[in-house]
Amino acid sequence: MTRQGRSQNLFEKPEPQTLSDDERRDWLRLIRSENIGPVIFFDLLKRFGTAGDALQAIPKLARKGGLRRDLRIVSPVTIDDDIRAHEKLGARHVAFVEPEYPPLLREISHPPPVLSVRGHVSILQKPAVSVVGARNASVAGCLLARSMAAELGGGGLIVVSGLARGIDTAAHEGALPHGTVAVVGGGVDVSYPRENAELMERIAATGAIIGEHPVGTVPQSRHFPRRNRIIAGMARGVLVVEAKLRSGSLITARNAADEGRDVFAVPGSPLDPRAAGCNNLLRDGAVLTRSAADVLAVLDIAAPLEVSSGEDFAPRQTAWPSDKEITAARSKVSELLSPTPVSVDEIIRQCQLTPATVLAVLLELELAGRVDRHPGNKISQNPNANGD
């Protein structure tokens, strides 16, 4: 599982950007409004050019998609309260188009439009490796993760992890003297688990804590897959120390492999279920890792990293089908959907319509909550949607 390539840029040839206060507020309102995730956020920017114009348009689009009530849009007051809460913490919001945004995170298929960052924003520009593993890790696993993280930090890499119990905690502790980044599933002020509150403060003092949610948000299970994609996306590679067969660590490793990043795994006894995930990764092509030197040998940090800068991304309006074309296509696209996820490309083939027309219809349906999005650019009909 080594790098095979990079995902395509969302936008091309823009001017460099630093959002104004009003633009930043509009971006936050849009991404935090009902039924809007990263994919639909960027689709809306490409259609309307600005988040402000998108906010004006989405209620009507959701109605066309079948929503019979008003779409819930976050109020400016709510966003202003969150901005003030960030400022009180010494934190800030960093948008996708701004130069402080982590450069490798821009390359993933569904990057967060806005990050909350607490601590030293500049650390997000440094070369990074993610270290993840089991929450119920063995003592030996924790010792190994701590020592390897310290060596990786000493070798010039920033260690990224998820501030969970076990391997994550050990990795952060080992990397603290060199700076480490904790990606959280809630607000950047909420320690989860609670016993890591002191560690969280130490990370904020020397490194950074990042997330996607408003200050005060308590992590929920549905937040962690999104957190895992950030852990994988902002690093050159992911090192898994211990992991069961079904675990968030393996999701992070799969995300990394899908985005063309290197995956490293520490082998373990076939008799230990905490080693089963790593052993499977090794069978599938991960780099066998016995020490930090194995990671540093592959992630040559002296080599220039080819990534897109903030100057390569900006919301540019694109050609959009006419209302007549979308209306004519709406029933045809809807009839092809079912509760079984299928790729968007397959829907386009079956419809024999232009990609732009199909994507326009899916945009309306997703805003209305009538379709669900899945990994691999797949969608399905939401069986619980009734438009109310």
Secondary structure by P-SEA (a helix, b strand, c coil): cccccccccccccccbbbbcaaaaaaaaaaaacccccaaaaaaaaaacccaaaaaacaaaaaaaaccccccccccaaaaaaaaaaaaaacbbbbcccccccccccccccccccbbbbccccccccccbbbbbbbccccaaaaaaaaaaaaaaaaabbbbbbcccccaaaaaaaaacccbbbbbbcccccccccccaaaaaaaaaacccccccccccccccccaaaaaaaaaaccccbbbbcccccccaaaaaaaaaaaabbbbbbbbbbcccccaaaaaaaaaacccccccaaaaaaaacccccccccccccccccccccccaaaaaaaaaaaaaacccbbbbaaaaaaaacccaaaaaaaaaaaaaaccccccccbbbbcccccccc
